């Protein structure tokens, strides 16, 4: 926040008795500090108040913590983090089996002005510059690929200046900064409406559908993320056992997305009991997300279906299905992740909510 807005807001916080002196005594410096089976991401996008909600609503994100990073001093506080060379950041702990690092990158770019070298919107100074801090070589590769994709898209009016740096120690901010948009909605709305952020984002992204998720993950990354069966099916064209898989008898309302890329594939509205022991659908939810190939394995000619973005093997399509299409998309559960209808919006699939009204 700039000095004028910061002074006004902090005065209100103090008057309301919300100012807390609690802050972390120790930084998060370990690369394995997140719980087993999860991963971390660290982004700087200007005022950290504005960077929490976009990630918290993603299915698979377990926590988003505002804090400080990149400086030389220990135990920074809101009063001195700038003098210590720190930048406002958010640290994200997420489940890689539910949300990819590429999805986090795509979300990050859509919250900031990547062409601004001197801060973000109304907030000026190095405390507010944008940056992607990476915890390993794979994150670096994906971040670089995503940044190159953004730069080549033609969306922005200037060069992308967001740096990609090794992750430094992370210091959580004071308690009153955490989930500020929830805890202090009036003050948050007052600040955000005057920051210039929404005007830029609306002007830049309205009507733009480009996907800025990173390139397809490496085989090594997928082996870490997926179960043995998920990897065998999606990457090695395997087939799971019938009647002994997760979704063959699932009758809940919702959509099915690619376990690798998250792209929407099928809907429960088009699911039927084919008697085969595999999830079966009469049509895809988003036809352009399905790619068909001739499959001559097993001494026969079949039509294989794969996901477009993830290039995951999904199953096969046959012409013995019920009306109205006469098609049967026979799909492996291991290639899918199911999202219940009442969780679509919070999981980033809000465009499909209307299907289940």
MISEKOL-693658 format. One record per residue (C-alpha): residue number from 0; x, y negated, z negated; residue in three letters. Coordinates in nm, 2 decimals. Layout:
<atoms>
+-----+--------+--------+--------+-----+
:   n :      x :      y :      z : res :
+-----+--------+--------+--------+-----+
: NUM :      X :      Y :      Z : ALA :
...
+-----+--------+--------+--------+-----+
</atoms>
This chain:
<atoms>
+-----+--------+--------+--------+-----+
:   n :      x :      y :      z : res :
+-----+--------+--------+--------+-----+
:   0 :   0.00 :   0.00 :   0.00 : UNK :
:   1 :   0.13 :  -0.35 :   0.06 : UNK :
:   2 :   0.20 :  -0.58 :  -0.24 : UNK :
:   3 :  -0.13 :  -0.77 :  -0.23 : UNK :
:   4 :  -0.35 :  -0.47 :  -0.20 : UNK :
:   5 :  -0.13 :  -0.28 :  -0.45 : UNK :
:   6 :  -0.16 :  -0.55 :  -0.71 : UNK :
:   7 :  -0.53 :  -0.57 :  -0.68 : UNK :
:   8 :  -0.58 :  -0.20 :  -0.70 : UNK :
:   9 :  -0.34 :  -0.14 :  -0.98 : UNK :
:  10 :  -0.50 :  -0.41 :  -1.18 : UNK :
:  11 :  -0.83 :  -0.23 :  -1.14 : UNK :
:  12 :  -0.68 :   0.10 :  -1.24 : UNK :
:  13 :  -0.53 :  -0.05 :  -1.55 : UNK :
:  14 :  -0.85 :  -0.22 :  -1.65 : UNK :
:  15 :  -1.04 :   0.11 :  -1.61 : UNK :
:  16 :  -0.79 :   0.29 :  -1.83 : UNK :
:  17 :  -0.70 :   0.52 :  -1.55 : UNK :
:  18 :  -0.33 :   0.45 :  -1.54 : UNK :
:  19 :  -0.14 :   0.76 :  -1.65 : UNK :
:  20 :   0.23 :   0.78 :  -1.74 : UNK :
:  21 :   0.24 :   1.15 :  -1.66 : UNK :
:  22 :   0.49 :   1.25 :  -1.40 : UNK :
:  23 :   0.70 :   1.56 :  -1.32 : UNK :
:  24 :   1.01 :   1.61 :  -1.53 : UNK :
:  25 :   1.17 :   1.84 :  -1.27 : UNK :
:  26 :   1.16 :   1.82 :  -0.89 : UNK :
:  27 :   1.05 :   2.11 :  -0.67 : UNK :
:  28 :   1.39 :   2.19 :  -0.51 : UNK :
:  29 :   1.36 :   2.57 :  -0.45 : UNK :
:  30 :   1.28 :   2.69 :  -0.11 : UNK :
:  31 :   1.08 :   2.98 :  -0.27 : UNK :
:  32 :   0.90 :   2.76 :  -0.52 : UNK :
:  33 :   0.56 :   2.83 :  -0.37 : UNK :
:  34 :   0.37 :   3.14 :  -0.49 : UNK :
:  35 :   0.44 :   3.47 :  -0.31 : UNK :
:  36 :   0.27 :   3.50 :   0.02 : UNK :
:  37 :   0.24 :   3.13 :   0.07 : UNK :
:  38 :   0.45 :   2.86 :   0.24 : UNK :
:  39 :   0.52 :   2.49 :   0.19 : UNK :
:  40 :   0.51 :   2.19 :   0.42 : UNK :
:  41 :   0.63 :   1.83 :   0.34 : UNK :
:  42 :   0.50 :   1.53 :   0.54 : UNK :
:  43 :   0.55 :   1.15 :   0.50 : UNK :
:  44 :   0.26 :   0.95 :   0.66 : UNK :
:  45 :   0.25 :   0.62 :   0.48 : UNK :
:  46 :   0.03 :   0.58 :   0.18 : UNK :
:  47 :  -0.01 :   0.93 :   0.03 : UNK :
:  48 :  -0.37 :   0.85 :  -0.08 : UNK :
:  49 :  -0.47 :   0.88 :   0.29 : UNK :
:  50 :  -0.28 :   1.20 :   0.36 : UNK :
:  51 :  -0.44 :   1.44 :   0.11 : UNK :
:  52 :  -0.80 :   1.49 :   0.24 : UNK :
:  53 :  -0.71 :   1.58 :   0.61 : UNK :
:  54 :  -0.51 :   1.88 :   0.48 : UNK :
:  55 :  -0.73 :   1.97 :   0.18 : UNK :
:  56 :  -1.02 :   2.04 :   0.41 : UNK :
:  57 :  -0.83 :   2.30 :   0.62 : UNK :
:  58 :  -0.91 :   2.66 :   0.54 : UNK :
:  59 :  -0.59 :   2.83 :   0.41 : UNK :
:  60 :  -0.45 :   2.52 :   0.24 : UNK :
:  61 :  -0.42 :   2.59 :  -0.13 : UNK :
:  62 :  -0.30 :   2.26 :  -0.26 : UNK :
:  63 :  -0.19 :   1.91 :  -0.15 : UNK :
:  64 :   0.02 :   1.71 :  -0.39 : UNK :
:  65 :   0.12 :   1.34 :  -0.35 : UNK :
:  66 :   0.47 :   1.26 :  -0.45 : UNK :
:  67 :   0.81 :   1.11 :  -0.37 : UNK :
:  68 :   1.11 :   1.24 :  -0.17 : UNK :
:  69 :   1.42 :   1.14 :   0.01 : UNK :
:  70 :   1.58 :   0.91 :  -0.24 : UNK :
:  71 :   1.88 :   0.93 :  -0.47 : UNK :
:  72 :   1.72 :   0.88 :  -0.81 : UNK :
:  73 :   1.57 :   1.14 :  -1.04 : UNK :
:  74 :   1.23 :   1.12 :  -1.20 : UNK :
:  75 :   1.10 :   0.84 :  -0.97 : UNK :
:  76 :   0.78 :   0.66 :  -1.07 : UNK :
:  77 :   0.54 :   0.45 :  -0.88 : UNK :
:  78 :   0.72 :   0.14 :  -1.02 : UNK :
:  79 :   1.07 :   0.24 :  -0.91 : UNK :
:  80 :   1.06 :   0.50 :  -0.63 : UNK :
:  81 :   1.12 :   0.24 :  -0.36 : UNK :
:  82 :   1.43 :   0.11 :  -0.53 : UNK :
:  83 :   1.56 :   0.47 :  -0.55 : UNK :
:  84 :   1.52 :   0.51 :  -0.18 : UNK :
:  85 :   1.23 :   0.75 :  -0.19 : UNK :
:  86 :   0.94 :   0.78 :   0.05 : UNK :
:  87 :   0.57 :   0.86 :  -0.02 : UNK :
:  88 :   0.50 :   1.22 :   0.08 : UNK :
:  89 :   0.25 :   1.50 :   0.04 : UNK :
:  90 :   0.36 :   1.86 :  -0.02 : UNK :
:  91 :   0.12 :   2.13 :   0.11 : UNK :
:  92 :   0.11 :   2.48 :  -0.02 : UNK :
:  93 :  -0.07 :   2.70 :   0.23 : UNK :
:  94 :  -0.15 :   3.06 :   0.33 : UNK :
:  95 :   0.02 :   3.13 :   0.67 : UNK :
:  96 :  -0.22 :   3.41 :   0.74 : UNK :
:  97 :  -0.51 :   3.16 :   0.74 : UNK :
:  98 :  -0.36 :   2.84 :   0.87 : UNK :
:  99 :  -0.05 :   2.81 :   1.08 : UNK :
: 100 :   0.23 :   2.55 :   1.05 : UNK :
: 101 :   0.14 :   2.44 :   1.40 : UNK :
: 102 :  -0.21 :   2.35 :   1.28 : UNK :
: 103 :  -0.06 :   2.14 :   1.00 : UNK :
: 104 :   0.16 :   1.96 :   1.25 : UNK :
: 105 :  -0.14 :   1.89 :   1.47 : UNK :
: 106 :  -0.33 :   1.75 :   1.17 : UNK :
: 107 :  -0.03 :   1.54 :   1.06 : UNK :
: 108 :   0.01 :   1.36 :   1.40 : UNK :
: 109 :  -0.36 :   1.27 :   1.40 : UNK :
: 110 :  -0.33 :   1.08 :   1.07 : UNK :
: 111 :  -0.04 :   0.84 :   1.15 : UNK :
: 112 :   0.12 :   0.60 :   1.40 : UNK :
: 113 :   0.42 :   0.79 :   1.52 : UNK :
: 114 :   0.55 :   0.49 :   1.71 : UNK :
: 115 :   0.60 :   0.26 :   1.40 : UNK :
: 116 :   0.96 :   0.26 :   1.27 : UNK :
: 117 :   0.89 :   0.01 :   0.99 : UNK :
: 118 :   0.62 :   0.17 :   0.79 : UNK :
: 119 :   0.25 :   0.27 :   0.84 : UNK :
: 120 :  -0.02 :   0.02 :   0.92 : UNK :
: 121 :  -0.05 :  -0.25 :   0.64 : UNK :
: 122 :   0.22 :  -0.08 :   0.43 : UNK :
: 123 :   0.57 :  -0.19 :   0.53 : UNK :
: 124 :   0.91 :  -0.07 :   0.44 : UNK :
: 125 :   1.10 :   0.25 :   0.43 : UNK :
: 126 :   0.88 :   0.38 :   0.15 : UNK :
: 127 :   0.61 :   0.42 :   0.41 : UNK :
: 128 :   0.79 :   0.55 :   0.72 : UNK :
: 129 :   0.66 :   0.87 :   0.88 : UNK :
: 130 :   0.87 :   1.19 :   0.87 : UNK :
: 131 :   0.85 :   1.57 :   0.89 : UNK :
: 132 :   1.06 :   1.74 :   0.62 : UNK :
: 133 :   1.13 :   2.10 :   0.71 : UNK :
: 134 :   1.21 :   2.39 :   0.48 : UNK :
: 135 :   1.37 :   2.63 :   0.73 : UNK :
: 136 :   1.48 :   2.67 :   1.09 : UNK :
: 137 :   1.14 :   2.80 :   1.21 : UNK :
: 138 :   0.96 :   2.49 :   1.08 : UNK :
: 139 :   1.23 :   2.27 :   1.25 : UNK :
: 140 :   1.18 :   2.45 :   1.58 : UNK :
: 141 :   0.80 :   2.42 :   1.56 : UNK :
: 142 :   0.82 :   2.05 :   1.46 : UNK :
: 143 :   1.05 :   1.96 :   1.74 : UNK :
: 144 :   0.83 :   2.14 :   1.99 : UNK :
: 145 :   0.52 :   1.97 :   1.86 : UNK :
: 146 :   0.69 :   1.62 :   1.87 : UNK :
: 147 :   0.80 :   1.68 :   2.23 : UNK :
: 148 :   0.45 :   1.78 :   2.32 : UNK :
: 149 :   0.31 :   1.46 :   2.17 : UNK :
: 150 :   0.57 :   1.24 :   2.34 : UNK :
: 151 :   0.49 :   1.40 :   2.68 : UNK :
: 152 :   0.12 :   1.37 :   2.64 : UNK :
: 153 :   0.09 :   1.00 :   2.73 : UNK :
: 154 :  -0.15 :   0.94 :   2.44 : UNK :
: 155 :   0.08 :   0.68 :   2.27 : UNK :
: 156 :   0.19 :   0.34 :   2.39 : UNK :
: 157 :   0.54 :   0.37 :   2.27 : UNK :
: 158 :   0.81 :   0.62 :   2.19 : UNK :
: 159 :   0.77 :   0.87 :   1.90 : UNK :
: 160 :   1.00 :   0.76 :   1.62 : UNK :
: 161 :   0.90 :   1.01 :   1.35 : UNK :
: 162 :   1.21 :   1.19 :   1.22 : UNK :
: 163 :   1.24 :   1.56 :   1.15 : UNK :
: 164 :   1.47 :   1.61 :   0.85 : UNK :
: 165 :   1.57 :   1.88 :   0.60 : UNK :
: 166 :   1.34 :   1.89 :   0.30 : UNK :
: 167 :   1.48 :   1.70 :   0.00 : UNK :
: 168 :   1.38 :   1.75 :  -0.36 : UNK :
: 169 :   1.01 :   1.68 :  -0.41 : UNK :
: 170 :   0.89 :   1.48 :  -0.71 : UNK :
: 171 :   0.52 :   1.49 :  -0.78 : UNK :
: 172 :   0.36 :   1.15 :  -0.83 : UNK :
: 173 :   0.17 :   1.05 :  -1.14 : UNK :
: 174 :  -0.16 :   1.22 :  -1.22 : UNK :
: 175 :  -0.37 :   0.92 :  -1.13 : UNK :
: 176 :  -0.25 :   0.93 :  -0.77 : UNK :
: 177 :  -0.36 :   1.29 :  -0.72 : UNK :
: 178 :  -0.69 :   1.33 :  -0.52 : UNK :
: 179 :  -0.72 :   0.95 :  -0.54 : UNK :
: 180 :  -0.99 :   0.95 :  -0.27 : UNK :
: 181 :  -1.20 :   1.18 :  -0.49 : UNK :
: 182 :  -1.13 :   1.03 :  -0.83 : UNK :
: 183 :  -1.16 :   0.66 :  -0.72 : UNK :
: 184 :  -1.37 :   0.66 :  -0.41 : UNK :
: 185 :  -1.46 :   0.29 :  -0.42 : UNK :
: 186 :  -1.10 :   0.16 :  -0.46 : UNK :
: 187 :  -0.99 :   0.41 :  -0.20 : UNK :
: 188 :  -1.25 :   0.30 :   0.05 : UNK :
: 189 :  -1.16 :  -0.07 :  -0.02 : UNK :
: 190 :  -0.79 :   0.00 :   0.05 : UNK :
: 191 :  -0.84 :   0.23 :   0.35 : UNK :
: 192 :  -1.09 :   0.00 :   0.52 : UNK :
: 193 :  -0.84 :  -0.28 :   0.51 : UNK :
: 194 :  -0.53 :  -0.08 :   0.59 : UNK :
: 195 :  -0.57 :  -0.07 :   0.97 : UNK :
: 196 :  -0.53 :   0.31 :   0.98 : UNK :
: 197 :  -0.88 :   0.40 :   1.09 : UNK :
: 198 :  -0.88 :   0.14 :   1.37 : UNK :
: 199 :  -0.56 :   0.28 :   1.51 : UNK :
: 200 :  -0.67 :   0.65 :   1.48 : UNK :
: 201 :  -1.01 :   0.58 :   1.64 : UNK :
: 202 :  -0.86 :   0.38 :   1.92 : UNK :
: 203 :  -0.59 :   0.65 :   1.99 : UNK :
: 204 :  -0.78 :   0.98 :   1.94 : UNK :
: 205 :  -1.14 :   0.92 :   2.03 : UNK :
: 206 :  -1.22 :   1.15 :   2.32 : UNK :
: 207 :  -0.87 :   1.31 :   2.32 : UNK :
: 208 :  -0.87 :   1.69 :   2.31 : UNK :
: 209 :  -0.50 :   1.77 :   2.35 : UNK :
: 210 :  -0.38 :   2.04 :   2.11 : UNK :
: 211 :  -0.06 :   1.94 :   1.94 : UNK :
: 212 :   0.00 :   2.26 :   1.76 : UNK :
: 213 :   0.35 :   2.39 :   1.81 : UNK :
: 214 :   0.44 :   2.65 :   2.07 : UNK :
: 215 :   0.36 :   3.02 :   2.02 : UNK :
: 216 :   0.53 :   3.15 :   1.71 : UNK :
: 217 :   0.83 :   3.38 :   1.74 : UNK :
: 218 :   0.80 :   3.76 :   1.69 : UNK :
: 219 :   0.99 :   3.73 :   1.37 : UNK :
: 220 :   0.75 :   3.46 :   1.24 : UNK :
: 221 :   0.45 :   3.68 :   1.33 : UNK :
: 222 :   0.60 :   3.98 :   1.16 : UNK :
: 223 :   0.62 :   3.78 :   0.84 : UNK :
: 224 :   0.27 :   3.64 :   0.87 : UNK :
: 225 :   0.07 :   3.94 :   0.99 : UNK :
: 226 :  -0.01 :   4.28 :   0.85 : UNK :
: 227 :   0.14 :   4.58 :   1.03 : UNK :
: 228 :  -0.20 :   4.65 :   1.19 : UNK :
: 229 :  -0.26 :   4.29 :   1.29 : UNK :
: 230 :   0.09 :   4.27 :   1.45 : UNK :
: 231 :   0.05 :   4.61 :   1.63 : UNK :
: 232 :  -0.29 :   4.51 :   1.78 : UNK :
: 233 :  -0.22 :   4.14 :   1.88 : UNK :
: 234 :   0.14 :   4.17 :   1.98 : UNK :
: 235 :   0.18 :   4.53 :   2.10 : UNK :
: 236 :  -0.17 :   4.59 :   2.25 : UNK :
: 237 :  -0.26 :   4.84 :   1.99 : UNK :
: 238 :  -0.60 :   4.97 :   1.89 : UNK :
: 239 :  -0.72 :   5.00 :   1.53 : UNK :
: 240 :  -0.92 :   5.30 :   1.41 : UNK :
: 241 :  -1.30 :   5.28 :   1.47 : UNK :
: 242 :  -1.53 :   5.25 :   1.16 : UNK :
: 243 :  -1.22 :   5.18 :   0.95 : UNK :
: 244 :  -1.17 :   4.82 :   1.01 : UNK :
: 245 :  -1.28 :   4.49 :   0.85 : UNK :
: 246 :  -1.56 :   4.36 :   1.07 : UNK :
: 247 :  -1.72 :   4.64 :   1.26 : UNK :
: 248 :  -2.02 :   4.63 :   1.02 : UNK :
: 249 :  -2.00 :   4.27 :   0.92 : UNK :
: 250 :  -2.35 :   4.11 :   0.93 : UNK :
: 251 :  -2.28 :   3.77 :   0.78 : UNK :
: 252 :  -2.34 :   3.45 :   0.98 : UNK :
: 253 :  -2.03 :   3.27 :   1.11 : UNK :
: 254 :  -1.76 :   3.27 :   1.38 : UNK :
: 255 :  -1.46 :   3.48 :   1.46 : UNK :
: 256 :  -1.13 :   3.31 :   1.54 : UNK :
: 257 :  -0.79 :   3.44 :   1.66 : UNK :
: 258 :  -0.59 :   3.56 :   1.36 : UNK :
: 259 :  -0.27 :   3.41 :   1.52 : UNK :
: 260 :  -0.38 :   3.08 :   1.67 : UNK :
: 261 :  -0.71 :   3.01 :   1.50 : UNK :
: 262 :  -0.88 :   2.93 :   1.83 : UNK :
: 263 :  -1.26 :   3.01 :   1.81 : UNK :
: 264 :  -1.35 :   3.33 :   2.00 : UNK :
: 265 :  -1.69 :   3.49 :   1.91 : UNK :
: 266 :  -2.00 :   3.42 :   1.71 : UNK :
: 267 :  -2.21 :   3.64 :   1.48 : UNK :
: 268 :  -2.51 :   3.52 :   1.69 : UNK :
: 269 :  -2.38 :   3.73 :   1.98 : UNK :
: 270 :  -2.26 :   4.03 :   1.77 : UNK :
: 271 :  -2.44 :   4.37 :   1.80 : UNK :
: 272 :  -2.41 :   4.72 :   1.68 : UNK :
: 273 :  -2.26 :   4.91 :   1.98 : UNK :
: 274 :  -2.21 :   5.23 :   1.78 : UNK :
: 275 :  -1.84 :   5.24 :   1.87 : UNK :
: 276 :  -1.71 :   5.14 :   1.53 : UNK :
: 277 :  -1.55 :   4.82 :   1.65 : UNK :
: 278 :  -1.70 :   4.46 :   1.64 : UNK :
: 279 :  -1.89 :   4.41 :   1.97 : UNK :
: 280 :  -2.02 :   4.09 :   2.12 : UNK :
: 281 :  -2.23 :   4.01 :   2.43 : UNK :
: 282 :  -2.04 :   3.69 :   2.51 : UNK :
: 283 :  -1.75 :   3.47 :   2.39 : UNK :
: 284 :  -1.82 :   3.16 :   2.18 : UNK :
: 285 :  -1.58 :   2.95 :   2.38 : UNK :
: 286 :  -1.54 :   3.12 :   2.72 : UNK :
: 287 :  -1.23 :   2.92 :   2.81 : UNK :
: 288 :  -1.05 :   3.07 :   2.51 : UNK :
: 289 :  -1.07 :   3.42 :   2.66 : UNK :
: 290 :  -0.83 :   3.54 :   2.93 : UNK :
: 291 :  -0.90 :   3.87 :   3.12 : UNK :
: 292 :  -0.64 :   4.10 :   3.27 : UNK :
: 293 :  -0.66 :   4.43 :   3.45 : UNK :
: 294 :  -0.55 :   4.72 :   3.23 : UNK :
: 295 :  -0.44 :   5.05 :   3.39 : UNK :
: 296 :  -0.32 :   5.22 :   3.08 : UNK :
: 297 :  -0.46 :   5.55 :   2.95 : UNK :
: 298 :  -0.52 :   5.68 :   3.31 : UNK :
: 299 :  -0.81 :   5.44 :   3.37 : UNK :
: 300 :  -0.89 :   5.08 :   3.49 : UNK :
: 301 :  -1.02 :   4.85 :   3.22 : UNK :
: 302 :  -1.05 :   4.48 :   3.16 : UNK :
: 303 :  -0.83 :   4.36 :   2.87 : UNK :
: 304 :  -0.93 :   4.04 :   2.69 : UNK :
: 305 :  -0.67 :   3.81 :   2.53 : UNK :
: 306 :  -0.68 :   3.47 :   2.36 : UNK :
: 307 :  -0.56 :   3.18 :   2.57 : UNK :
: 308 :  -0.36 :   2.99 :   2.32 : UNK :
: 309 :  -0.24 :   3.27 :   2.09 : UNK :
: 310 :  -0.20 :   3.52 :   2.38 : UNK :
: 311 :  -0.32 :   3.78 :   2.13 : UNK :
: 312 :  -0.45 :   4.11 :   2.26 : UNK :
: 313 :  -0.81 :   4.12 :   2.14 : UNK :
: 314 :  -0.96 :   4.43 :   2.30 : UNK :
: 315 :  -1.16 :   4.50 :   2.62 : UNK :
: 316 :  -1.48 :   4.40 :   2.79 : UNK :
: 317 :  -1.72 :   4.65 :   2.95 : UNK :
: 318 :  -2.03 :   4.61 :   3.16 : UNK :
: 319 :  -2.25 :   4.84 :   2.95 : UNK :
: 320 :  -2.37 :   4.59 :   2.70 : UNK :
: 321 :  -2.73 :   4.47 :   2.62 : UNK :
: 322 :  -2.92 :   4.18 :   2.77 : UNK :
: 323 :  -2.89 :   3.90 :   2.84 : UNK :
: 324 :  -2.53 :   3.94 :   2.97 : UNK :
: 325 :  -2.50 :   4.31 :   3.01 : UNK :
: 326 :  -2.15 :   4.28 :   2.87 : UNK :
: 327 :  -1.98 :   4.44 :   2.57 : UNK :
: 328 :  -1.67 :   4.27 :   2.43 : UNK :
: 329 :  -1.52 :   4.55 :   2.22 : UNK :
: 330 :  -1.28 :   4.37 :   1.99 : UNK :
: 331 :  -1.03 :   4.48 :   1.72 : UNK :
: 332 :  -1.10 :   4.34 :   1.37 : UNK :
: 333 :  -0.72 :   4.31 :   1.32 : UNK :
: 334 :  -0.72 :   4.04 :   1.59 : UNK :
: 335 :  -0.98 :   3.83 :   1.42 : UNK :
: 336 :  -1.04 :   3.61 :   1.12 : UNK :
: 337 :  -1.41 :   3.56 :   1.01 : UNK :
: 338 :  -1.53 :   3.22 :   0.89 : UNK :
: 339 :  -1.87 :   3.21 :   0.72 : UNK :
: 340 :  -2.12 :   2.96 :   0.85 : UNK :
: 341 :  -2.13 :   2.75 :   0.53 : UNK :
: 342 :  -1.75 :   2.71 :   0.54 : UNK :
: 343 :  -1.72 :   2.60 :   0.91 : UNK :
: 344 :  -1.69 :   2.22 :   0.84 : UNK :
: 345 :  -1.43 :   2.25 :   0.56 : UNK :
: 346 :  -1.23 :   2.50 :   0.77 : UNK :
: 347 :  -1.20 :   2.26 :   1.06 : UNK :
: 348 :  -1.47 :   2.41 :   1.29 : UNK :
: 349 :  -1.74 :   2.15 :   1.23 : UNK :
: 350 :  -1.85 :   2.15 :   1.59 : UNK :
: 351 :  -2.01 :   2.49 :   1.54 : UNK :
: 352 :  -2.21 :   2.41 :   1.23 : UNK :
: 353 :  -2.52 :   2.33 :   1.44 : UNK :
: 354 :  -2.54 :   2.68 :   1.57 : UNK :
: 355 :  -2.64 :   2.81 :   1.23 : UNK :
: 356 :  -2.90 :   2.55 :   1.14 : UNK :
+-----+--------+--------+--------+-----+
</atoms>
